[in-house]
Structure formats: structure tokens, C-alpha cells
Amino acid sequence: MDPESEGSELHRQFDVLVCTGEMVFSGKMRCDFSQRLIDALNEGIRTETRSRLRDFLTLSEVTVINPKGGKAAVPVLHISKNNIIFVAQARSVAPEKPLTTYPFSQKLPVTIVAYAAGAATIQFRINGCIYIDSWGHITDTLETEERFIPLTQAKIAPAMPGNRSSFDFIALNKERIVSIGEISHK
């Protein structure tokens, strides 16, 4: 089987929703089987030419939704990661394979609220959990080389098209964060 084909066991596919503030893109993102969604966003994805696509996110079977609610279908689209506010995972098409290559590191969930914005005037409030190392701080996660940080149990306002506001996982672009803070659970 050709390793670059859609059905290859060397690749996995995620249904994602990509928000830039101005537009929302819904489609399929393909990456190496050993990569999680957050890894593919931060490390890049190998292309058919064996180069690594780092600055653009490639989606297939895309629905483009503009601010006025209009929709357009596009077979393949490349989105600049500089414009992405967040990427939300809908569901994995390929079965999950447990990865045992990473050493176990105790991490604690911290509930945060982040405000993020695009070039337009839309500002998003995102509540979710960020995992930090034991005795770590949010700044340890924010001050890494990674462009996207993972959030779980995320709630987004305003809601996305279709009135969807809750996602199990989103990858938040650190360059689009206006402010971020821990929520007290008192």
C-alpha cells in the first residue's frame, strides 16, 4: 500500500474545526499515525514530497463558513497557522493507538479562562483545562517553543456555527491569546 494514500495505516485523520475569527473551516486533517493532533500542529506534517509543512495547516473536504453564515465547499485548503485562533477536534476517524514512547510525567489539570482574538473585532472567551507538571505553573506551559497549547473540556463563547460551544479538545494558538488566568474553584 502506498504510504501517502488516504487509507494508509501510517496516517490518521482528524475531523477538525479551525477558527480564525474572520472565518471558520470544517474539514479533515491528516497526519502521521504516531502524532497526536497537538503534535501535528506544533511539529508540522509530512507532505507527499517528504518535506514538512510547518506554517500552514492542510485540510481536505473543507466547508468554509463566512461571518454572514454563507458556506462554500473546497476539496483542499491550506490555512496559515498565523491566522488560526484555535483548532477544535471533533472526532478521530482512525482508531486510537496507545503510545508508550513518551515517559510518564505527572501532570495536574488547571482550569483557566483565556481571551483570544483574531484580526477582526471578535474576541473569544475560552474556559478549559490545561495540564501542567506537578509543582509547575501556567507560565511554564506558556513560555515554551510550541505555538499551540492543548486545552481539554473547553467551552467557547461566542459559539461556533451550529451553536457548538463545547469541545473535548482544542489547540489554542498562543500568539492569539490576549490574556489567560487560572479560575478559582472556591
GUPADREN-434605 format. One line per 8 residues: number of its first residue (from 1); their letters; for each residue x, y, z of N, C-alpha, C. Coordinates in nm, 2 decimals. Last residue first. Layout:
NUM	A	X:Y:Z:X:Y:Z:X:Y:Z | ... .
END
This chain:
186	KHSIEGIS	-1.35:2.80:4.44:-1.39:2.82:4.58:-1.54:2.82:4.59 | -1.16:2.78:4.22:-1.27:2.68:4.25:-1.32:2.69:4.39 | -1.05:3.03:4.00:-1.06:2.98:4.14:-1.18:2.89:4.15 | -0.88:2.99:3.70:-1.01:3.01:3.77:-1.01:2.95:3.90 | -0.59:3.16:3.58:-0.65:3.05:3.65:-0.78:3.08:3.71 | -0.58:3.33:3.26:-0.57:3.33:3.41:-0.64:3.20:3.46 | -0.47:3.53:2.99:-0.50:3.40:3.04:-0.49:3.40:3.19 | -0.52:3.74:2.70:-0.49:3.72:2.84:-0.53:3.58:2.88 .
178	VIREKNLA	-0.50:3.70:2.43:-0.49:3.84:2.48:-0.46:3.83:2.63 | -0.35:3.47:2.21:-0.40:3.49:2.34:-0.39:3.64:2.38 | -0.23:3.42:1.97:-0.37:3.49:1.96:-0.42:3.51:2.10 | -0.01:3.28:2.01:0.01:3.41:1.96:-0.12:3.49:1.95 | -0.10:3.03:2.09:-0.05:3.12:2.20:-0.04:3.26:2.14 | -0.38:2.88:1.99:-0.26:2.94:1.93:-0.22:3.05:2.04 | -0.50:2.58:2.13:-0.51:2.73:2.13:-0.38:2.79:2.08 | -0.68:2.31:2.05:-0.54:2.36:2.05:-0.55:2.51:2.03 .
170	IFDFSSRN	-0.92:2.13:2.24:-0.89:2.23:2.14:-0.74:2.26:2.16 | -1.15:1.87:2.32:-1.01:1.91:2.30:-1.00:2.03:2.20 | -1.42:1.86:2.36:-1.34:1.78:2.45:-1.19:1.83:2.44 | -1.62:2.15:2.35:-1.53:2.06:2.28:-1.45:1.99:2.38 | -1.90:2.36:2.31:-1.82:2.27:2.40:-1.74:2.17:2.31 | -2.05:2.50:2.13:-1.96:2.58:2.22:-1.88:2.49:2.31 | -2.23:2.53:1.84:-2.14:2.44:1.91:-2.05:2.52:2.00 | -2.41:2.64:1.66:-2.43:2.67:1.80:-2.35:2.58:1.89 .
162	GPMAPAIK	-2.35:2.63:1.40:-2.42:2.52:1.45:-2.44:2.53:1.60 | -2.04:2.80:1.45:-2.15:2.77:1.37:-2.22:2.64:1.41 | -1.96:2.85:1.80:-1.92:2.83:1.67:-2.05:2.80:1.58 | -2.04:3.10:2.05:-2.05:2.97:1.99:-2.00:2.96:1.85 | -1.81:3.35:2.18:-1.94:3.31:2.12:-1.93:3.17:2.06 | -1.71:3.09:2.39:-1.81:3.19:2.36:-1.75:3.31:2.28 | -1.64:2.75:2.46:-1.61:2.87:2.38:-1.73:2.96:2.37 | -1.49:2.52:2.67:-1.62:2.59:2.64:-1.58:2.72:2.57 .
154	AQTLPIFR	-1.32:2.21:2.69:-1.32:2.35:2.66:-1.46:2.40:2.62 | -1.18:1.98:2.78:-1.31:2.02:2.84:-1.33:2.17:2.81 | -0.84:2.09:2.74:-0.95:1.99:2.74:-1.07:2.05:2.80 | -0.59:2.23:2.53:-0.69:2.25:2.64:-0.80:2.14:2.63 | -0.25:2.27:2.44:-0.37:2.19:2.44:-0.46:2.23:2.56 | -0.11:2.54:2.24:-0.12:2.47:2.37:-0.25:2.39:2.38 | 0.10:2.60:1.97:-0.03:2.57:2.02:-0.02:2.50:2.15 | 0.38:2.65:1.94:0.28:2.75:1.90:0.15:2.73:1.96 .
146	EETELTDT	0.65:2.58:2.17:0.53:2.53:2.10:0.44:2.65:2.06 | 0.85:2.67:2.33:0.86:2.70:2.19:0.74:2.66:2.11 | 0.69:2.81:2.63:0.76:2.70:2.56:0.77:2.75:2.41 | 0.54:2.96:2.82:0.68:3.01:2.77:0.76:2.89:2.71 | 0.31:2.83:2.90:0.30:2.94:2.80:0.44:2.97:2.74 | 0.40:2.64:3.09:0.34:2.60:2.96:0.34:2.71:2.86 | 0.50:2.81:3.28:0.59:2.71:3.23:0.53:2.65:3.10 | 0.28:2.96:3.35:0.38:3.03:3.27:0.48:2.92:3.21 .
138	IHGWSDIY	0.14:2.79:3.52:0.09:2.81:3.38:0.19:2.87:3.29 | 0.38:2.58:3.69:0.29:2.70:3.68:0.24:2.71:3.53 | 0.44:2.28:3.88:0.46:2.37:3.77:0.37:2.49:3.78 | 0.39:2.08:4.06:0.47:2.19:4.11:0.50:2.29:4.00 | 0.36:1.87:3.78:0.34:1.88:3.93:0.44:1.99:3.97 | 0.29:2.04:3.47:0.37:1.94:3.55:0.34:1.97:3.70 | -0.05:2.09:3.36:0.09:2.14:3.39:0.16:2.04:3.48 | -0.30:2.12:3.13:-0.23:2.03:3.22:-0.09:2.08:3.24 .
130	ICGNIRFQ	-0.60:2.30:3.14:-0.46:2.29:3.08:-0.39:2.21:3.18 | -0.94:2.32:3.06:-0.83:2.26:3.15:-0.70:2.26:3.07 | -1.13:2.62:2.99:-1.09:2.48:2.97:-0.98:2.44:3.07 | -1.29:2.87:2.82:-1.27:2.81:2.95:-1.23:2.67:2.92 | -1.25:3.15:2.63:-1.23:3.00:2.63:-1.20:2.96:2.77 | -1.39:3.40:2.45:-1.37:3.36:2.59:-1.36:3.21:2.58 | -1.29:3.59:2.17:-1.34:3.47:2.23:-1.30:3.45:2.37 | -1.38:3.87:1.99:-1.30:3.82:2.09:-1.37:3.70:2.15 .
122	ITAAGAAY	-1.38:4.03:1.68:-1.44:3.92:1.76:-1.34:3.87:1.86 | -1.28:4.21:1.51:-1.31:4.26:1.64:-1.37:4.15:1.73 | -1.01:4.05:1.32:-1.14:4.12:1.33:-1.17:4.15:1.48 | -0.79:3.90:1.38:-0.77:4.04:1.32:-0.90:4.12:1.33 | -0.89:3.75:1.69:-0.83:3.74:1.55:-0.81:3.89:1.51 | -0.82:3.66:2.03:-0.88:3.74:1.93:-0.81:3.72:1.80 | -0.90:3.53:2.35:-0.82:3.53:2.23:-0.89:3.61:2.13 | -0.87:3.47:2.69:-0.94:3.56:2.59:-0.84:3.56:2.47 .
114	AVITVPLK	-0.92:3.19:2.90:-0.83:3.27:2.81:-0.92:3.35:2.72 | -0.92:3.05:3.21:-1.00:3.13:3.12:-0.90:3.20:3.03 | -0.86:2.72:3.34:-0.82:2.85:3.30:-0.93:2.92:3.22 | -0.79:2.47:3.57:-0.89:2.53:3.49:-0.86:2.68:3.46 | -0.55:2.23:3.54:-0.57:2.36:3.60:-0.68:2.43:3.51 | -0.45:1.90:3.62:-0.53:1.99:3.54:-0.55:2.12:3.62 | -0.11:1.80:3.64:-0.23:1.84:3.71:-0.31:1.92:3.62 | 0.10:1.52:3.57:0.05:1.65:3.53:-0.08:1.67:3.60 .
106	QSFPYTTL	0.38:1.32:3.57:0.26:1.36:3.65:0.22:1.50:3.61 | 0.48:1.15:3.29:0.51:1.27:3.37:0.38:1.31:3.44 | 0.63:0.87:3.14:0.51:0.93:3.21:0.56:1.04:3.30 | 0.79:0.92:2.82:0.79:0.88:2.96:0.68:0.94:3.04 | 0.66:0.79:2.51:0.69:0.91:2.60:0.69:0.87:2.74 | 0.58:0.56:2.39:0.72:0.61:2.37:0.76:0.73:2.46 | 0.34:0.45:2.38:0.42:0.42:2.50:0.56:0.48:2.49 | 0.02:0.52:2.28:0.16:0.55:2.26:0.23:0.53:2.39 .
98	PKEPAVSR	-0.25:0.34:2.15:-0.18:0.39:2.27:-0.04:0.40:2.24 | -0.43:0.45:1.88:-0.33:0.36:1.92:-0.25:0.41:2.04 | -0.77:0.49:1.78:-0.66:0.54:1.86:-0.56:0.43:1.89 | -0.87:0.46:1.44:-0.87:0.41:1.58:-0.75:0.46:1.65 | -0.95:0.75:1.25:-0.87:0.63:1.27:-0.88:0.59:1.41 | -1.11:0.98:1.31:-1.16:0.88:1.21:-1.09:0.75:1.23 | -1.19:1.15:1.60:-1.08:1.08:1.53:-1.14:0.98:1.43 | -1.37:1.45:1.61:-1.35:1.31:1.65:-1.24:1.26:1.56 .
90	AQAVFIIN	-1.31:1.74:1.65:-1.45:1.68:1.65:-1.44:1.54:1.69 | -1.10:1.97:1.79:-1.11:1.83:1.74:-1.26:1.78:1.76 | -1.03:2.29:1.70:-1.11:2.21:1.78:-1.12:2.07:1.72 | -0.79:2.54:1.71:-0.83:2.42:1.63:-0.90:2.33:1.73 | -0.78:2.90:1.72:-0.78:2.76:1.78:-0.83:2.66:1.68 | -0.68:3.10:1.55:-0.70:3.12:1.69:-0.70:2.99:1.76 | -0.47:3.13:1.27:-0.56:3.04:1.35:-0.56:3.09:1.49 | -0.29:3.28:1.13:-0.42:3.34:1.14:-0.51:3.25:1.23 .
82	NKSIHLVP	-0.05:3.14:1.14:-0.05:3.27:1.20:-0.19:3.32:1.22 | -0.11:2.92:0.98:-0.12:2.90:1.12:-0.11:3.03:1.20 | -0.30:2.95:0.69:-0.18:3.00:0.76:-0.20:2.98:0.91 | -0.43:2.66:0.53:-0.46:2.78:0.62:-0.33:2.82:0.69 | -0.52:2.52:0.24:-0.41:2.54:0.32:-0.43:2.67:0.40 | -0.76:2.28:0.12:-0.73:2.42:0.16:-0.61:2.42:0.25 | -0.95:2.09:-0.11:-0.82:2.10:-0.03:-0.80:2.25:0.00 | -1.22:2.13:-0.19:-1.16:2.00:-0.18:-1.04:2.00:-0.08 .
74	VAAKGGKP	-1.47:2.33:-0.04:-1.34:2.33:-0.11:-1.28:2.19:-0.09 | -1.79:2.48:-0.03:-1.71:2.36:-0.02:-1.58:2.37:-0.10 | -1.92:2.75:0.16:-1.86:2.70:0.04:-1.78:2.57:0.06 | -2.18:2.94:0.31:-2.09:2.83:0.31:-2.04:2.80:0.17 | -2.27:3.22:0.52:-2.25:3.16:0.39:-2.15:3.05:0.39 | -2.27:3.36:0.76:-2.33:3.23:0.75:-2.32:3.16:0.62 | -2.12:3.59:0.77:-2.26:3.61:0.75:-2.34:3.47:0.74 | -1.85:3.50:0.80:-1.92:3.56:0.92:-2.07:3.58:0.90 .
66	NIVTVESL	-1.84:3.17:0.63:-1.80:3.31:0.65:-1.89:3.37:0.76 | -1.70:2.86:0.62:-1.82:2.93:0.67:-1.78:3.08:0.70 | -1.62:2.60:0.42:-1.57:2.73:0.46:-1.70:2.81:0.50 | -1.54:2.27:0.45:-1.66:2.36:0.44:-1.61:2.49:0.50 | -1.33:2.04:0.29:-1.35:2.16:0.37:-1.48:2.23:0.34 | -1.17:1.81:0.22:-1.32:1.80:0.24:-1.36:1.92:0.32 | -0.87:1.88:0.41:-0.94:1.82:0.29:-1.09:1.82:0.33 | -0.62:2.11:0.51:-0.74:2.04:0.54:-0.80:1.99:0.40 .
58	TLFDRLRS	-0.31:2.20:0.64:-0.38:2.15:0.52:-0.50:2.07:0.57 | -0.16:2.48:0.77:-0.24:2.36:0.81:-0.32:2.32:0.69 | 0.16:2.61:0.75:0.03:2.60:0.70:-0.03:2.47:0.75 | 0.42:2.59:0.85:0.35:2.72:0.87:0.21:2.72:0.82 | 0.51:2.32:0.80:0.51:2.38:0.93:0.42:2.50:0.95 | 0.54:2.04:0.64:0.46:2.15:0.63:0.44:2.21:0.77 | 0.83:1.89:0.53:0.74:1.91:0.64:0.67:2.04:0.63 | 0.87:1.67:0.24:0.91:1.79:0.32:0.81:1.80:0.44 .
50	RTETRIGE	0.77:1.47:0.09:0.85:1.43:0.21:0.90:1.56:0.28 | 0.58:1.53:-0.08:0.71:1.55:-0.13:0.82:1.52:-0.02 | 0.34:1.50:0.06:0.37:1.40:-0.04:0.52:1.41:-0.09 | 0.45:1.61:0.39:0.37:1.62:0.27:0.41:1.51:0.18 | 0.43:1.58:0.75:0.50:1.55:0.62:0.40:1.56:0.50 | 0.35:1.86:0.95:0.31:1.73:0.89:0.39:1.71:0.77 | 0.45:2.01:1.27:0.43:2.01:1.12:0.39:1.87:1.08 | 0.46:2.04:1.54:0.58:1.99:1.47:0.57:2.00:1.32 .
42	NLADILRQ	0.20:2.15:1.61:0.33:2.21:1.66:0.45:2.17:1.58 | 0.01:1.99:1.49:0.00:2.13:1.48:0.14:2.20:1.51 | 0.10:1.73:1.57:0.09:1.76:1.42:0.09:1.92:1.40 | 0.06:1.75:1.84:0.19:1.73:1.79:0.20:1.77:1.64 | -0.22:1.77:1.86:-0.13:1.88:1.91:0.01:1.87:1.86 | -0.30:1.52:1.76:-0.33:1.64:1.69:-0.24:1.76:1.73 | -0.01:1.30:1.78:-0.14:1.34:1.83:-0.18:1.47:1.75 | 0.15:1.08:1.55:0.13:1.21:1.61:-0.01:1.23:1.67 .
34	SFDCRMKG	0.18:0.83:1.43:0.24:0.84:1.57:0.21:0.98:1.63 | 0.07:0.87:1.18:-0.01:0.79:1.28:0.05:0.81:1.42 | 0.08:1.20:1.05:0.15:1.07:1.08:0.07:1.00:1.19 | -0.24:1.34:0.94:-0.10:1.35:1.00:-0.04:1.21:1.01 | -0.50:1.54:0.81:-0.43:1.41:0.80:-0.29:1.43:0.86 | -0.81:1.67:0.88:-0.67:1.70:0.89:-0.60:1.56:0.89 | -1.11:1.78:0.73:-1.03:1.66:0.78:-0.88:1.70:0.77 | -1.32:2.05:0.84:-1.26:1.96:0.74:-1.18:1.85:0.81 .
26	SFVMEGTC	-1.43:2.38:0.85:-1.45:2.25:0.90:-1.40:2.15:0.80 | -1.34:2.70:0.94:-1.32:2.60:0.84:-1.35:2.47:0.91 | -1.46:3.03:0.97:-1.45:2.90:1.03:-1.44:2.80:0.92 | -1.32:3.37:0.97:-1.39:3.26:0.91:-1.37:3.13:0.99 | -1.23:3.55:1.16:-1.30:3.60:1.04:-1.38:3.49:0.97 | -1.14:3.36:1.35:-1.20:3.48:1.39:-1.29:3.54:1.27 | -1.05:3.12:1.27:-0.96:3.23:1.25:-1.01:3.36:1.30 | -1.08:2.79:1.37:-1.14:2.92:1.38:-1.03:3.03:1.36 .
18	VLVDFQRH	-1.16:2.48:1.25:-1.05:2.57:1.26:-1.11:2.71:1.26 | -1.24:2.16:1.35:-1.30:2.29:1.32:-1.19:2.39:1.35 | -1.17:1.83:1.22:-1.14:1.95:1.30:-1.23:2.07:1.25 | -1.12:1.49:1.23:-1.22:1.59:1.19:-1.20:1.71:1.28 | -0.81:1.34:1.15:-0.90:1.41:1.25:-1.00:1.50:1.18 | -0.64:1.05:1.06:-0.72:1.16:1.02:-0.81:1.21:1.13 | -0.32:0.90:1.02:-0.45:0.91:1.08:-0.52:1.04:1.04 | -0.09:0.68:0.85:-0.15:0.81:0.88:-0.28:0.79:0.95 .
10	LESGESEP	-0.01:0.43:0.80:0.09:0.51:0.85:0.04:0.65:0.88 | -0.21:0.29:0.68:-0.20:0.27:0.82:-0.09:0.36:0.88 | -0.39:0.46:0.42:-0.26:0.41:0.48:-0.27:0.40:0.63 | -0.59:0.58:0.28:-0.62:0.46:0.37:-0.50:0.40:0.44 | -0.48:0.78:0.13:-0.57:0.82:0.23:-0.59:0.70:0.33 | -0.13:0.73:0.06:-0.27:0.71:0.03:-0.35:0.74:0.15 | 0.14:0.72:0.13:0.08:0.85:0.11:-0.07:0.84:0.09 | 0.23:0.46:0.12:0.22:0.52:0.25:0.15:0.66:0.24 .
2	DM	0.05:0.22:-0.08:0.13:0.35:-0.08:0.11:0.42:0.05 | 0.08:-0.12:0.00:0.00:0.00:0.00:0.09:0.12:0.00 .
END
